[in-house]
Each structure stands twice: as structure tokens, then as C-alpha cells.
Amino acid sequence: MRAPESLRPGSGVTPGARDPQRETRHRFTVPCYRCDMTGMEGPRAGNRNIESYALIAGAGGAVVGYVSGFIAFSGQLTGLGGSGSISGLAAAVSAIVGAIAFVLGYIRQSADEIRWRRRSLYRRVIDVLGLTLTGVGVAVLMIGSIFQVLQLAFRDLVLNSLTSSTLVAVTAGVTAYALFLIASQISTKTLASLLALFLVAGVFASMLTADDATWWQRNFSALGMGGNGSAQAFNLTIIVAGFAMITLADYLTMDLRSRPGPRGMRLRGVSVIRILLIIIGIALTGVGLVPVDVSVLAHNTFSSTALVGFAVLLVLVPTLLKGLPKGFVITTFVVIGVIVVGGVLFLIGYYNLTALELVAVLVIFAWLILFARNATGGQGDAWAPEPAAAQRVQRRRIGGVLVGALAVGAFLAGRLTRR
């Protein structure tokens, strides 16, 4: 048998001694928790597998879409948009197959992560439910908008059952393929962008379809009043955004903990940021669950809590999280300045409350996307679990801060109600 090179005569290495070259070769071959292999070939093999599974999901969605379209449109001519159109069926089928594809892709991507394995069942359900509804919501809104534009471009166009079924199949297949890919490669940046896009698209869709044309003369909460489809869509959008915000809190926390702070130390105050994001998510969920026509005080309490939470978050992020890029810190102060100026213009009567809410929502969620993009950094162990004792302490802190935030929100809501 041929002796190893390090043990050959004249190699300069004595038997039993450390071999620096051998250690160097093996030091950087670490397990890849999201890949099928280790080293440099793992990500490539993982990406190929993801693409293959996504294509299978897309093909399955296309088959389901075609069969559904053939059954629904058999022997009739159908328009692109409107009642009983291709748009309605395509959106419904795409929502079902897209939700299945997203859940499968997300669970497959998360199954081997420490974060997923250590989470309780109800937290896993919240993550999957919030992310799936967000992704599917964006897809359905895009499908409805595209078909509506096509209907306006091709007026009075009707299609036979074969063509209609093909359009449903293509729509469902593309939706399943895209949502599987998004779920399989989801990150903090992707989630923040998806959340902002879903919230803005859902709110604007409710604005365009609201029965009350004068809703903007009061505030955004008027969009959720009544039992019509537009109000239900608005409230559902806010509820799903709250669930997604809670999930985003965990993703941002993991990224921030992996980012080195000043002098190579870990960033401090990450737990505070996580608590604030969770409180904002709970408050948003409450805003959607309790419309203003159900309980003015409760609705204003939740909305005021979310508003205060966002304001505190904007102030604390550059204060607690040292080491973030200077450009982002300057942008944060600019955002604070814009909101303050908008508040002053509202107080002097230049803007109404709806204009102030619109400016604040757009600016804050644009800032949230930038925060997610700047939170990633460093090569630390982003998925290192916290000790059980630390988790219990953090739960108590979340509960205490939530009670305090709701108390502040109730106080502000009482003031608004008396006005």
C-alpha cells in the first residue's frame, strides 16, 4: 500500500504530527443544511432539484386548470373578465394549486432547518398560513388585474371552451411554478417585499371596488365597514399582513443575530426589535378582526397600537442596532421627518386623515423592505437556537410589552373616540 504523502521520507512531517495542508483542505467542507451535498456542488444540486420540483408543480397545476376549465366552459363562449368569466375560474384554481405548491415548497425548504425543528406546532401553522395566504393573495390580485386589463384591451371578445381551458391551465401552471420557487427560496428580503406588495395591492383593490365612493373623506378604516366583498377583502388583507409580520419578526431576528456589530460583537437590542414587530403584527391582525363598525374603541386601540409600534421601531432601529449602513440610518431619519411633516400638515388642516395614513403606510413599508435588505450580513450562525430559559424570559417580555402597548393604544383610541 502506498504511504500517504505526509508520511513519506523527506516530507518533513513526522508520524502523528498535525498536517496543516490536510486540515486546510477539510476545514471549509461544512454541511449544507439546505443542500443535498456538501462543498461547492451542494447549492447547484439543490437548485436543480428545486427547479425540477417547481416544474412538476407547474405541470400539475396546468393539468388541474385545464380539467377545471373544460368542465366549467364546455360548450359555451366565455369572456376574459367580469362575472362568470375566465378570470374568476383562473383565479380560483390558481389560488388552490398555488397554495398547495407554496406549502409543499416551504415545508421542503424548512424541514432541515434548526429554526423549524425547534418551533412549536402552532408557530409552524402561523408561519405556513401567513406566508401562504400572502403569496396566494399577491398571485390572485395579479391574475385579476391582468385579465381585467385584457378585457379592456379586447372588448366584447369571447372564447370557446378549448381556448378558455388553455388560458386557465397556463395561469394555474405558472402560478404553481412561481409560488413553489418563491417558497423554496424564501428569505427575509423576499418576505418583506412580498408583505409590502400584498398589503399595498390588497388595499388598493379594496379602494377601487369600495361601494362607498366617499370613504376617503373619513379614513382607511372605512374600507372595512359593511359586509360586502370589498370590506371583507380589506379586512382579510390586514389580518394576513399581521400574520406575515409576526413571521417576518423571526426572519429579521435571525439575520440580525448573524450580523456583526461594532468591534465584531453581536448586535444588541435585537430582542427588542423582535418584540416590537410581533406587537405590530398582533395589532394589525386585531385591526382586521375588529372593523370600525363592530367596535370603534377596540378598532382604534389596535390601530393606535400598530401606529405607536411603528413609530417606536423607526426610532429604536438606528439607536439600538449599531453597525447598520450609514445610508440606511440616514434614510430612517428621513422617513421619520416625512411622517412628522405629514402629521403637522394634518394638524393644521392641509391633509385629511386618509392622506396622512396613505403617506405613512407607503413610506413605512418601503422602509421595512430596506430594513430587511440591510439586516442581512456577517457569517455567524443565523439559526442558532436560544436557550429555553431565554425563550421563557422573552415570552414574558413580549406579554408585558404587549399589555403596555395595548394600554397606550386604548388611551389614544379613547381620545380619538371622544373627538
C-alpha positions in Angstrom: 0.0 0.0 0.0 1.3 3.4 -0.9 2.0 5.6 2.2 0.3 9.0 2.5 2.4 11.8 1.2 2.8 13.4 4.7 4.4 10.1 6.0 6.9 9.6 3.1 10.6 10.0 3.9 11.7 13.6 3.2 8.2 15.0 3.6 9.3 17.0 6.7 6.3 15.7 8.7 6.8 13.2 11.5 4.2 10.5 12.1 1.4 11.6 14.4 2.1 15.3 13.8 -0.6 17.6 12.6 -0.8 18.2 8.8 -1.7 21.8 8.2 -2.4 21.2 4.5 -4.8 18.3 5.3 -6.6 20.4 7.9 -6.9 23.3 5.5 -8.4 21.1 2.8 -11.1 19.8 5.2 -11.7 22.9 7.3 -14.1 24.5 4.8 -16.1 21.4 3.8 -19.0 22.0 6.1 -22.5 20.5 6.0 -25.0 22.4 3.9 -28.4 22.3 5.6 -30.3 23.4 2.6 -28.5 21.3 0.0 -28.2 17.6 -0.9 -24.4 17.6 -0.9 -21.5 19.4 0.8 -18.9 21.8 -0.5 -19.4 23.8 -3.7 -21.6 21.3 -5.6 -24.4 21.4 -3.0 -26.1 24.6 -3.9 -26.0 23.7 -7.6 -27.6 20.3 -7.0 -30.1 21.9 -4.6 -31.1 24.5 -7.2 -31.5 21.8 -9.9 -33.8 19.8 -7.6 -35.9 22.9 -6.7 -36.3 23.7 -10.4 -37.4 20.1 -11.1 -39.9 20.1 -8.3 -41.2 23.5 -9.4 -41.7 22.3 -12.9 -43.6 19.2 -11.6 -45.8 21.6 -9.5 -46.4 23.8 -12.6 -47.4 20.8 -14.7 -49.8 19.5 -12.0 -51.3 23.0 -11.7 -51.7 23.2 -15.5 -53.5 19.8 -15.7 -55.9 20.8 -12.9 -56.5 24.1 -14.5 -57.3 22.6 -17.9 -59.7 19.9 -16.5 -61.5 22.6 -14.4 -61.8 24.9 -17.4 -63.0 22.1 -19.7 -65.7 21.2 -17.2 -66.8 24.7 -16.5 -66.7 26.1 -20.0 -67.8 23.1 -22.0 -69.9 24.0 -25.0 -70.1 27.8 -24.3 -68.3 31.0 -25.2 -66.8 32.9 -22.3 -65.3 36.4 -21.8 -62.0 37.3 -20.3 -63.3 39.4 -17.4 -66.4 40.0 -15.4 -69.0 37.7 -13.8 -68.7 34.1 -14.8 -65.6 34.8 -16.9 -62.2 33.1 -17.4 -60.7 35.5 -14.8 -62.8 34.2 -12.0 -62.1 30.5 -12.6 -58.4 31.1 -13.3 -58.0 33.0 -10.0 -59.9 30.3 -8.0 -58.0 27.4 -9.5 -54.7 29.2 -9.3 -55.3 30.0 -5.6 -55.9 26.3 -4.8 -53.0 24.8 -6.7 -50.7 27.8 -5.8 -51.5 27.3 -2.1 -50.6 23.6 -2.3 -47.4 24.3 -4.2 -46.4 27.0 -1.7 -47.0 24.8 1.3 -45.0 21.9 -0.2 -42.2 24.2 -1.3 -41.9 26.0 2.1 -42.0 22.8 4.2 -39.5 21.1 2.0 -37.2 24.1 2.3 -37.6 24.5 6.1 -37.7 20.8 7.2 -33.9 20.6 7.8 -33.5 24.0 9.5 -32.9 24.3 13.2 -35.4 27.1 13.4 -38.2 25.0 12.0 -37.4 21.9 14.1 -37.4 23.8 17.4 -40.6 25.7 16.8 -43.9 24.6 18.3 -46.7 23.3 16.1 -48.9 26.4 16.4 -45.9 28.7 15.4 -45.3 26.5 12.4 -49.0 26.7 11.5 -48.9 30.5 11.8 -45.8 30.7 9.6 -47.2 28.5 6.9 -50.7 30.1 7.0 -49.4 33.7 6.9 -46.8 33.1 4.2 -49.1 31.0 2.0 -52.0 33.5 2.2 -49.7 36.3 1.4 -48.2 34.6 -1.6 -51.5 33.4 -2.9 -53.1 36.8 -2.3 -50.5 38.5 -4.4 -51.0 36.0 -7.2 -54.8 36.3 -7.2 -54.6 40.1 -7.3 -52.2 40.0 -10.2 -54.3 37.5 -12.1 -57.5 39.6 -11.6 -55.7 42.7 -12.7 -54.1 41.1 -15.8 -57.4 39.7 -17.0 -59.2 42.9 -16.4 -56.7 44.8 -18.5 -57.0 42.2 -21.2 -60.8 42.5 -21.1 -60.5 46.3 -21.6 -58.0 45.8 -24.4 -60.1 43.2 -26.3 -63.6 44.4 -25.8 -66.5 42.0 -26.5 -64.0 39.2 -27.0 -65.4 35.7 -26.2 -63.5 32.4 -26.4 -64.5 28.8 -27.0 -64.1 26.1 -24.3 -60.8 24.8 -25.7 -59.1 28.3 -25.6 -60.7 29.2 -22.3 -59.5 25.9 -20.7 -56.0 26.5 -22.1 -55.9 30.0 -20.6 -56.9 28.6 -17.2 -54.3 25.9 -17.5 -51.5 28.3 -18.3 -52.5 30.7 -15.5 -52.7 27.9 -12.9 -49.4 26.3 -14.1 -47.4 29.5 -14.0 -48.9 30.3 -10.5 -48.0 26.9 -9.1 -44.5 27.0 -10.6 -43.8 30.6 -9.4 -45.1 30.1 -5.8 -43.2 26.8 -5.4 -40.0 28.6 -6.4 -40.7 31.6 -4.0 -41.5 29.3 -1.1 -38.4 27.1 -1.7 -36.1 30.1 -1.7 -37.8 32.5 0.7 -35.7 34.8 2.7 -36.1 38.0 4.8 -35.8 40.2 1.7 -38.3 38.1 -0.2 -40.8 38.0 2.7 -40.6 41.8 3.3 -41.1 42.6 -0.3 -44.0 40.1 -0.6 -45.7 41.5 2.5 -45.4 45.1 1.3 -46.7 44.2 -2.2 -49.6 42.2 -0.8 -50.7 44.9 1.6 -50.5 47.7 -1.0 -52.2 45.6 -3.7 -54.9 44.4 -1.4 -55.7 47.9 0.0 -55.7 49.5 -3.5 -58.0 46.7 -4.8 -60.4 47.5 -1.9 -60.2 51.2 -2.7 -61.2 50.6 -6.4 -64.1 48.3 -5.6 -65.5 50.1 -2.5 -69.3 50.6 -2.5 -68.9 54.0 -0.7 -67.3 56.4 -3.1 -66.7 58.9 -0.3 -64.8 56.6 2.0 -61.6 58.7 1.6 -63.2 61.6 3.3 -63.0 59.7 6.6 -60.1 57.3 6.9 -58.8 53.9 5.7 -60.8 52.1 8.3 -64.0 53.0 6.4 -62.9 50.5 3.7 -63.5 47.6 6.2 -67.1 48.7 7.1 -70.0 46.7 6.0 -70.3 43.1 4.9 -69.7 43.5 1.2 -66.9 41.8 -0.7 -64.7 44.8 -0.8 -64.8 45.3 3.0 -64.2 41.6 3.6 -61.2 41.7 1.2 -59.8 44.7 3.1 -60.1 43.1 6.5 -58.6 39.8 5.3 -55.7 41.7 3.8 -54.9 43.3 7.1 -55.3 40.0 9.0 -52.9 38.2 6.7 -50.4 41.1 6.8 -50.4 40.7 10.6 -49.6 37.0 10.4 -46.9 37.7 7.9 -45.4 40.5 10.1 -45.1 38.0 13.0 -43.2 35.6 10.7 -41.0 38.4 9.4 -40.1 39.2 13.0 -38.4 35.8 13.3 -36.6 36.1 10.0 -35.3 39.5 10.8 -34.2 38.4 14.2 -32.1 35.6 12.8 -30.5 37.8 10.2 -29.7 40.5 12.8 -28.1 38.0 15.1 -25.8 36.8 12.4 -24.7 40.3 11.6 -21.6 41.5 13.4 -21.9 44.7 15.3 -19.2 47.2 16.3 -15.8 45.7 17.1 -17.0 42.3 15.9 -19.6 41.9 18.7 -23.1 40.8 18.1 -25.8 43.5 17.8 -27.6 44.4 20.9 -31.3 45.2 21.1 -32.4 42.5 18.6 -34.9 41.0 21.0 -36.5 44.5 21.5 -36.9 44.8 17.7 -38.4 41.3 17.5 -40.9 42.2 20.3 -42.0 45.4 18.5 -42.5 43.6 15.2 -44.6 40.9 16.9 -46.7 43.5 18.7 -47.3 45.3 15.3 -48.3 42.0 13.7 -50.8 41.3 16.5 -52.2 44.8 16.3 -52.6 44.6 12.5 -54.5 41.3 13.0 -56.7 42.9 15.5 -57.5 45.8 13.1 -58.7 43.3 10.5 -60.6 41.1 13.0 -62.5 44.1 14.6 -63.7 46.5 11.9 -64.6 50.0 13.0 -68.3 49.4 12.6 -68.1 46.5 15.1 -66.3 48.3 17.9 -64.8 51.8 17.5 -62.9 51.7 20.7 -61.3 48.2 20.1 -60.5 49.0 16.4 -58.9 52.3 17.4 -57.0 50.6 20.1 -55.4 48.1 17.7 -54.7 50.7 15.0 -53.2 53.1 17.6 -51.0 50.3 18.9 -49.7 49.5 15.4 -49.0 53.2 14.8 -47.1 53.6 18.1 -45.2 50.4 17.4 -44.1 51.5 14.0 -43.0 54.9 15.4 -41.0 53.3 18.2 -39.5 50.9 15.7 -38.3 53.7 13.5 -36.6 55.4 16.4 -35.1 52.4 18.0 -33.6 50.7 15.0 -30.8 53.2 14.4 -30.4 53.7 18.1 -30.1 50.1 19.2 -28.7 48.4 16.2 -25.2 49.9 15.9 -23.3 49.0 12.8 -26.0 49.3 10.2 -25.1 51.0 6.9 -25.0 54.8 7.3 -27.1 55.2 4.2 -29.9 53.2 5.8 -29.6 55.1 9.1 -29.9 58.5 7.2 -32.9 57.1 5.2 -34.5 56.1 8.5 -34.3 59.7 9.8 -35.6 61.0 6.5 -38.6 58.7 6.9 -39.2 59.9 10.4 -39.0 63.5 9.1 -41.5 62.8 6.3 -44.0 61.3 8.8 -43.6 64.2 11.2 -44.1 66.7 8.4 -47.2 64.8 7.3 -48.5 64.9 10.9 -48.0 68.6 11.1 -49.8 69.2 7.8 -52.7 67.1 9.1 -52.9 69.1 12.4 -53.1 72.4 10.5 -55.8 71.0 8.2 -53.8 70.8 5.0 -54.2 67.0 4.8 -57.1 64.9 5.9 -56.5 61.7 7.9 -56.7 59.4 4.9 -53.9 61.3 3.1 -51.7 61.0 6.3 -52.4 57.3 6.6 -51.6 56.7 2.9 -48.3 58.5 3.1 -47.4 56.8 6.4 -48.2 53.3 5.1 -46.3 53.7 1.9 -43.2 55.2 3.5 -43.1 52.8 6.4 -43.4 49.6 4.3 -40.9 51.0 1.8 -38.6 51.5 4.8 -39.4 48.0 6.0 -38.1 46.5 2.8 -34.9 48.5 3.1 -34.5 47.3 6.7 -34.8 43.7 5.6 -32.2 44.2 2.9 -29.8 45.8 5.3 -30.3 43.4 8.1 -28.5 40.6 6.3 -24.8 40.5 7.0 -22.0 38.6 8.6 -21.3 34.8 8.6 -22.5 34.0 12.1 -24.8 31.2 13.0 -28.1 32.7 12.0 -30.1 29.7 13.0 -28.5 29.2 16.5 -31.3 28.4 18.9 -31.8 30.3 22.1 -31.6 28.6 25.5 -35.0 27.5 26.9 -34.7 29.9 29.8 -34.0 32.9 27.5 -37.1 31.9 25.4 -39.3 31.9 28.6 -37.9 35.3 29.6 -38.6 36.7 26.1 -42.2 35.4 26.2 -42.8 37.3 29.4 -41.3 40.4 27.9 -43.5 40.1 24.9 -46.6 39.7 27.1 -45.7 42.6 29.3 -44.8 45.0 26.4 -48.0 43.9 24.6 -50.2 44.8 27.6 -48.4 48.1 27.9 -48.7 48.8 24.1 -52.4 48.0 24.2 -52.9 50.3 27.2 -51.3 53.1 25.3 -53.4 52.3 22.2 -56.5 52.2 24.3 -55.7 55.7 25.7 -55.1 57.1 22.2 -58.2 55.4 21.0 -60.3 56.9 23.8 -59.0 60.3 22.9 -59.9 59.8 19.2 -63.3 58.4 20.1 -64.2 61.4 22.2 -63.3 63.7 19.4 
